Amino acid sequence: MNRTYRTVAFLVVVIAAFAPTLYSQSPAADELNLGVQAYKRARYEEAIQHFEKAAALGPENGVAHMYLATAYAQQYIPGEDTPENTRFAERAIEQYQRVLDSDMTPTAKINGTKGIASLYLNMKKFEDAKRYSQMASDLDPKDPEPHYSIGVIDWTQCYQPRMEERAKLGVEPEENLNPGNKEQKQICDELKAKNMSTIEEGIDNLKKAIQLRPDYDDAMAYLNLMYREKADLECDDLAARQQDLKTADHWVDKTIGVKKAKAEKDAPPAEKQ
């Protein structure tokens, strides 16, 4: 999975999921139908106009707000930091929140919560993304995706600051921080105090994701990375560092094994012989 709940595929699923709920005998339903048709033809601006009309005609209609949120989210471009682009994300979040505040089904609210988490993640609002990922997990405790998302966010929050500090010290990525060097020891202690709880949270969530989906190779890959984050902060405990690296290598092997098994399972019959 990429770091956005596979956003485009997710949006298409949302559109498909609510199609059976449309009613053909009302102006709001007519606008919804026109919006869905436009959306499926990738005419998103036209779809938004129809969904906005549907929402205005039926303010309490959670389906209209879900569709509108979906269309706004489709217009949002991750990484493009412009007021107009940010506004698409904000409008999508507003509409998803309307879904959460409505009396729609648990599935709809789970999808709305995931939609908000995905947008915040793309906007690099990591704490908000984690909060809504946790909400999604609370709504569906059997879903491994929110745990994976939290783990990825935790790794991102730890890795980037650590690499920035190492670069300031002139320490190469493959080098260990030296506890005998006063400056490096100080940075290591500061990073450990700041990041270790986040690392532990990430490890815990990634393990939960794997418990819920035993062949979750993406979660295994990030669990490897998270243990390497932990190892790099064991500056004055060589044994702990070596154990963390050993555990990281274990998850590398597990990832490779699962990917190989999946490839063999998905291979055409002729290739399996």
C-alpha positions as CSV (number, residue, x, y, z in Angstrom):
1,M,0.0,0.0,0.0
2,N,1.2,3.5,-0.6
3,R,0.8,6.0,2.3
4,T,-2.7,7.1,1.3
5,Y,-5.0,4.1,1.8
6,R,-4.6,3.7,-2.0
7,T,-6.7,6.9,-2.4
8,V,-7.9,6.6,-6.0
9,A,-9.0,3.0,-5.6
10,F,-10.7,3.9,-2.3
11,L,-12.6,6.7,-3.9
12,V,-13.9,4.5,-6.7
13,V,-15.0,1.9,-4.1
14,V,-16.9,4.6,-2.2
15,I,-18.8,5.7,-5.3
16,A,-19.7,2.1,-6.1
17,A,-20.7,1.3,-2.6
18,F,-23.5,3.9,-2.4
19,A,-24.9,3.6,-5.8
20,P,-27.7,1.2,-4.7
21,T,-28.9,3.8,-2.2
22,L,-30.0,6.3,-4.8
23,Y,-33.7,6.9,-5.2
24,S,-35.0,7.9,-8.7
25,Q,-38.0,9.9,-7.6
26,S,-36.5,13.1,-6.2
27,P,-34.5,16.1,-7.5
28,A,-31.7,15.3,-5.0
29,A,-31.4,11.7,-6.4
30,D,-31.4,13.0,-9.9
31,E,-28.5,15.2,-9.1
32,L,-26.7,12.3,-7.4
33,N,-27.2,10.1,-10.4
34,L,-25.9,12.8,-12.8
35,G,-22.9,13.4,-10.5
36,V,-22.0,9.7,-10.4
37,Q,-22.2,9.5,-14.2
38,A,-19.9,12.5,-14.5
39,Y,-17.5,11.1,-11.9
40,K,-17.2,7.8,-13.7
41,R,-16.3,9.7,-16.8
42,A,-13.6,11.6,-14.8
43,R,-15.5,14.9,-15.2
44,Y,-14.9,15.8,-11.6
45,E,-15.8,19.5,-11.7
46,E,-19.1,18.6,-13.2
47,A,-19.6,15.9,-10.7
48,I,-18.9,18.3,-7.9
49,Q,-21.6,20.7,-9.2
50,H,-24.2,18.0,-9.2
51,F,-23.2,16.7,-5.8
52,E,-23.3,20.2,-4.3
53,K,-26.8,20.6,-5.6
54,A,-27.8,17.2,-4.2
55,A,-26.4,18.2,-0.8
56,A,-28.2,21.6,-0.9
57,L,-31.5,19.9,-1.7
58,G,-31.0,17.3,1.0
59,P,-28.7,18.7,3.7
60,E,-29.3,15.7,6.0
61,N,-28.6,13.2,3.1
62,G,-25.3,11.6,4.2
63,V,-24.9,9.9,0.8
64,A,-24.8,13.3,-0.9
65,H,-22.1,14.5,1.5
66,M,-20.1,11.3,0.9
67,Y,-20.2,11.7,-2.8
68,L,-19.2,15.4,-2.6
69,A,-16.3,14.6,-0.2
70,T,-15.2,11.9,-2.7
71,A,-15.2,14.3,-5.6
72,Y,-13.4,17.0,-3.7
73,A,-10.7,14.5,-2.6
74,Q,-10.2,13.3,-6.1
75,Q,-9.4,16.9,-7.1
76,Y,-6.8,17.2,-4.4
77,I,-3.1,16.7,-5.6
78,P,-0.8,15.5,-2.8
79,G,2.3,17.6,-2.5
80,E,1.0,20.7,-4.3
81,D,1.1,23.4,-1.7
82,T,-1.3,26.0,-3.2
83,P,-4.3,27.6,-1.5
84,E,-6.7,26.3,-4.2
85,N,-5.4,22.7,-3.8
86,T,-5.5,22.9,0.0
87,R,-9.0,24.1,-0.2
88,F,-10.1,20.9,-2.1
89,A,-8.7,18.8,0.8
90,E,-10.4,21.0,3.4
91,R,-13.7,20.9,1.6
92,A,-13.4,17.1,1.4
93,I,-12.7,16.8,5.1
94,E,-15.7,19.1,5.9
95,Q,-18.0,16.8,3.9
96,Y,-16.5,13.6,5.3
97,Q,-17.1,15.1,8.8
98,R,-20.8,15.6,7.8
99,V,-21.0,11.9,7.1
100,L,-19.5,11.1,10.5
101,D,-22.0,13.4,12.1
102,S,-25.0,11.8,10.2
103,D,-26.9,8.6,10.9
104,M,-25.3,6.7,8.1
105,T,-24.2,3.1,8.3
106,P,-21.0,2.1,10.2
107,T,-19.4,1.2,6.9
108,A,-20.0,4.7,5.6
109,K,-18.6,6.2,8.8
110,I,-15.5,4.0,8.5
111,N,-15.0,5.1,4.9
112,G,-15.4,8.7,5.9
113,T,-12.9,8.4,8.7
114,K,-10.4,6.7,6.4
115,G,-11.0,9.5,3.9
116,I,-10.1,12.1,6.4
117,A,-7.1,10.2,7.6
118,S,-5.8,9.8,4.1
119,L,-6.2,13.5,3.3
120,Y,-4.4,14.6,6.5
121,L,-1.6,12.1,5.8
122,N,-1.1,13.6,2.3
123,M,-1.2,17.1,3.8
124,K,1.5,16.0,6.3
125,K,-0.7,16.7,9.2
126,F,0.6,13.6,10.9
127,E,-1.0,13.9,14.3
128,D,-4.5,14.5,12.7
129,A,-3.9,11.5,10.4
130,K,-3.0,9.3,13.3
131,R,-6.0,10.5,15.3
132,Y,-8.4,9.6,12.5
133,S,-6.6,6.3,11.7
134,Q,-7.2,5.4,15.4
135,M,-10.8,6.3,15.0
136,A,-11.1,4.0,12.0
137,S,-9.5,1.2,14.0
138,D,-12.0,1.8,16.8
139,L,-14.8,1.6,14.4
140,D,-13.5,-1.6,12.8
141,P,-11.0,-3.4,15.2
142,K,-10.5,-6.2,12.6
143,D,-9.1,-3.8,9.9
144,P,-5.3,-3.9,9.8
145,E,-5.0,-0.8,7.5
146,P,-5.3,1.9,10.2
147,H,-2.6,0.2,12.3
148,Y,-0.3,0.1,9.3
149,S,-1.0,3.7,8.6
150,I,-0.1,4.7,12.1
151,G,3.1,2.7,11.9
152,V,4.1,4.4,8.7
153,I,3.4,7.8,10.2
154,D,5.5,7.0,13.3
155,W,8.4,5.9,11.1
156,T,8.2,9.1,9.0
157,Q,8.1,11.3,12.2
158,C,11.2,9.6,13.5
159,Y,13.3,9.0,10.4
160,Q,13.3,12.5,9.0
161,P,14.4,14.4,12.1
162,R,17.1,11.7,12.8
163,M,18.6,12.0,9.4
164,E,18.6,15.8,9.6
165,E,20.5,15.7,12.9
166,R,23.0,13.1,11.5
167,A,23.6,15.4,8.4
168,K,24.3,18.3,10.7
169,L,26.9,16.2,12.5
170,G,28.4,15.0,9.2
171,V,27.6,11.3,10.1
172,E,27.1,9.1,7.1
173,P,23.8,7.1,6.9
174,E,25.7,3.8,7.4
175,E,27.7,5.0,10.4
176,N,26.7,4.5,14.0
177,L,26.4,7.5,16.3
178,N,29.5,7.4,18.6
179,P,28.7,7.5,22.3
180,G,32.4,8.5,22.9
181,N,31.8,11.7,20.9
182,K,30.3,14.2,23.2
183,E,28.3,16.0,20.5
184,Q,27.0,12.8,18.9
185,K,26.1,11.3,22.3
186,Q,24.1,14.4,23.1
187,I,22.2,14.2,19.9
188,C,21.6,10.5,20.3
189,D,20.2,11.1,23.9
190,E,17.9,13.9,22.6
191,L,16.6,11.8,19.8
192,K,16.0,8.8,22.1
193,A,14.1,11.0,24.5
194,K,12.0,12.5,21.7
195,N,11.5,9.4,19.4
196,M,11.6,6.2,21.4
197,S,7.9,6.3,22.5
198,T,6.9,7.0,18.9
199,I,9.1,4.1,17.7
200,E,7.5,1.8,20.3
201,E,4.0,2.9,19.2
202,G,4.9,2.3,15.6
203,I,6.3,-1.2,16.3
204,D,3.2,-2.1,18.3
205,N,0.8,-0.9,15.6
206,L,2.7,-2.7,12.8
207,K,2.6,-5.9,14.8
208,K,-1.1,-5.5,15.3
209,A,-1.5,-5.1,11.6
210,I,0.4,-8.3,10.9
211,Q,-1.6,-10.2,13.6
212,L,-4.8,-9.1,11.7
213,R,-3.3,-9.9,8.3
214,P,-0.5,-12.5,8.6
215,D,0.7,-12.0,5.0
216,Y,0.9,-8.2,5.3
217,D,4.3,-7.8,3.7
218,D,4.1,-4.0,3.6
219,A,3.7,-3.9,7.4
220,M,6.6,-6.4,7.7
221,A,8.8,-4.1,5.6
222,Y,8.1,-1.1,7.8
223,L,8.6,-3.2,10.9
224,N,12.1,-3.8,9.7
225,L,12.6,-0.1,9.2
226,M,11.2,0.7,12.6
227,Y,13.6,-1.7,14.4
228,R,16.5,0.0,12.5
229,E,15.2,3.3,13.9
230,K,15.3,1.8,17.4
231,A,18.7,0.3,16.8
232,D,20.2,3.6,15.8
233,L,19.2,5.2,19.1
234,E,20.8,2.4,21.2
235,C,24.0,4.4,21.1
236,D,25.4,3.2,24.5
237,D,24.0,-0.3,24.5
238,L,25.7,-2.4,21.9
239,A,23.8,-5.6,22.8
240,A,20.4,-3.9,22.5
241,R,21.5,-2.4,19.1
242,Q,22.6,-5.8,17.8
243,Q,19.3,-7.4,19.0
244,D,17.3,-4.7,17.2
245,L,19.3,-5.2,14.0
246,K,18.8,-9.0,14.2
247,T,15.0,-8.5,14.6
248,A,15.0,-6.1,11.7
249,D,16.8,-8.7,9.5
250,H,14.2,-11.2,10.6
251,W,11.5,-9.0,9.2
252,V,13.4,-8.5,6.0
253,D,13.5,-12.3,5.5
254,K,9.8,-12.5,6.4
255,T,8.9,-9.8,3.9
256,I,10.9,-11.5,1.1
257,G,9.3,-14.9,1.9
258,V,5.7,-13.6,1.9
259,K,6.3,-11.7,-1.4
260,K,7.7,-14.8,-3.0
261,A,4.8,-16.9,-1.8
262,K,2.3,-14.3,-3.1
263,A,4.1,-14.2,-6.5
264,E,4.0,-18.0,-6.8
265,K,0.4,-18.1,-5.9
266,D,-0.5,-15.4,-8.4
267,A,1.7,-16.9,-11.2
268,P,-0.1,-18.4,-14.3
269,P,-0.5,-22.2,-14.2
270,A,2.2,-22.7,-16.8
271,E,4.8,-20.8,-14.6
272,K,3.9,-22.8,-11.5
273,Q,4.9,-26.1,-13.1
